[in-house]
């Protein structure tokens, strides 16, 4: 079925999406440029820093919850023995 340029669903000014579903050509992937490799390294380093900061924040929260639980247990024990 040929393309009908009078069809309002087809725009001559907007690229169609058929080319996006084509498979990549066979063979090894092209080697990324130096700028792309450096950008990937910076992204990886940032992700590792954020991961470590997230672990630190999680550990702080867990220790806070444990501290509150211990304080409540001590208060309950003191009240029950009085």
C-alpha positions in Angstrom: 0.0 0.0 0.0 1.7 3.2 -1.1 1.9 6.2 1.2 -0.9 8.7 0.6 0.4 12.1 1.2 -3.1 13.5 1.6 -3.7 11.2 4.6 -3.8 13.5 7.7 -2.2 10.7 9.8 1.0 11.0 7.8 3.1 14.1 8.2 5.7 15.1 5.6 7.3 17.3 8.3 7.6 14.7 11.1 9.8 11.7 10.6 8.0 8.4 10.8 8.9 5.8 13.4 9.5 2.8 11.0 13.2 3.4 11.0 13.4 3.0 14.8 12.4 -0.7 14.7 15.2 -1.8 12.3 17.7 -4.1 14.0 21.3 -2.9 14.4 23.8 -4.1 11.8 25.8 -7.2 12.6 29.3 -6.9 13.9 31.1 -5.4 16.9 29.8 -2.2 18.3 31.7 0.9 17.4 34.3 2.0 20.0 33.1 5.0 22.0 35.1 8.2 21.7 37.4 9.5 24.3 34.9 12.0 25.5 32.2 9.4 25.8 34.5 7.1 27.8 35.4 9.9 30.1 31.7 10.8 30.6 30.9 7.2 31.4 33.7 7.1 33.9 32.5 10.3 35.6 28.9 8.9 35.7 30.2 5.6 37.3 32.2 7.5 39.9 29.2 9.7 40.8 27.0 6.6 41.1 29.5 5.0 43.5 29.7 8.1 45.6 25.9 8.4 45.8 25.7 4.7 46.6 28.1 5.1 49.5 26.3 8.1 50.8 23.0 6.2 50.6 24.5 3.3 52.6 25.7 5.9 55.2 22.2 7.4 55.4 20.6 4.0 55.7 23.0 3.0 58.5 22.2 6.2 60.3 18.5 5.6 60.1 18.9 2.0 61.3 21.1 3.0 64.2 18.6 5.7 65.2 15.7 3.2 65.2 17.8 0.7 67.2 18.7 3.5 69.7 15.0 4.5 70.2 14.0 0.8 70.7 16.7 0.3 73.3 15.7 3.5 75.2 12.0 2.4 75.1 13.0 -1.0 76.5 15.0 0.6 79.3 12.2 2.9 80.2 9.6 0.1 80.2 11.9 -2.1 82.4 12.4 0.8 84.8 8.7 1.5 85.0 7.8 -2.2 85.5 10.2 -2.6 88.4 9.2 0.5 90.3 
